[in-house]
């Protein structure tokens, strides 16, 4: 007997050329909410998807949570949905997934916001520990944590590791994001799988060398530290366009939605010169 198909949670807006958005570890499609309409209003179909075991998508039998497993799953899902050669946009783990799909020739372009893989071992451990601590704190101190998110000071302290401008985050959205982080069944395995995922100049670029690629990093990113990891990304992907997002954190879309949307649209339209 074949396994029962899992309903995939996604959000679609607009019409036209598809732009597929892929979230990071512990996140969900709603992380893209600040820029969805900005992209759709440019005459594009924007599709934000929850990966298996995150957000509203249940785990999928046979899919190992983590970059390689999600790359294979997303390629199959795109084909099943009839989505051919989409522009791919990813954040954090989703950024690494987007780059891998670009390397495989699946994407028309790639925009990666703070992608994983450009770490050395201390940076890997820091990322795993930080996200695990945030998840554990949300689980153990649920009501106090939730109450603190209702205050500017609470958001500044609790969301500071993720956002460059944490007080701008809507409290209700922050609580929903925290609940999704705590509840995500794929979190532990995907986090552990990070240990086997690295990107460097020694990796063959594949189709990435022939398509528009942008790597954007928030200057206040402390999850995947901007200063060191963006420098390694520049060395590993010399044909890509590399951008610093001033004042933005690891999740820059709420920090500066106009800038983030413009980065995506410029990549899709190939409007900016490549470095």
C-alpha positions, 0 to 999 in steps of 0.5 A, a space after each residue: 500500500 502506498 503511503 497517504 500523501 501529505 497535504 502541503 501547506 503553502 500560500 500563493 498570490 499573484 499570477 505569472 512567472 513563479 517565484 518560490 520562497 523557502 523558509 529556514 529551520 523552525 520557521 514557516 511560510 508566514 516569515 515571508 508575509 512582509 514581502 509576498 504582496 510586494 513581489 506579487 504586485 510586480 506581475 509574478 506568482 509568489 508561492 511560499 511553502 512549508 517544508 515537511 515537518 514545519 509550519 502546516 506541513 506534516 512530516 513526509 515518509 521517506 524524507 529526511 529533514 535537512 538540506 539534502 532531503 528537502 532539496 530532493 523533496 522540493 524538486 519532486 513537489 515542484 514537478 508534481 505541481 507543474 512548476 517549471 524553472 521557478 525563481 527560487 528564494 530562500 532564507 537560512 536553511 531555505 537559502 542553502 536549499 535554493 542554492 542547491 536547486 540552482 546548482 542542479 539546474 532547477 531554478 531560473 534564478 536564486 536569491 539566498 538570504 543568509 544561507 547556511 553552509 558557509 560556517 566553520 565548526 564553531 559557527 555551526 555549533 553556535 547556530 545549532 545551540 542558539 536556535 535550540 535554546 530559543 525553541 527550548 525557552 519557548 517550550 519551557 517558559 511558554 506563558 511568560 515568554 508569550 507575555 513578554 512578546 507583548 512589550 517592546 522591551 520583551 521583543 527587543 530582548 527575545 527577538 533580538 537574535 533573529 531581527 535587526 529591528 525586533 520591536 517592529 515585529 507584531 506581537 501576535 505574529 511573534 507568538 505564532 512563530 514561536 508556537 510553530 518553532 516549538 511544535 515543529 517535529 522536524 526541528 531536531 533532525 534537520 538541526 543535526 543534519 546541518 553538521 553534514 552541510 558545507 559550501 565552499 569554493 571547492 564545490 562545483 558551481 553547476 548551473 549557478 554559474 549560468 543564472 542570476 544569483 544574489 546572496 544577501 546578508 543582514 549586517 545585524 545577523 548573529 545567527 549566521 554571523 554576517 562578518 565572517 560567513 558573508 565573506 566566505 560566501 563571497 569567496 565560494 560564489 564569486 559570480 554571484 551578486 553579494 549584498 549587505 542589508 544595513 540594519 537587518 537581522 537573520 530574518 530581514 523581511 520584517 526589518 526592511 520589506 521594501 529592500 528585501 522585495 527589491 533584492 528579489 525583484 532585481 534578481 528575477 529581472 536581472 536589473 543589477 550588474 553582477 559582481 
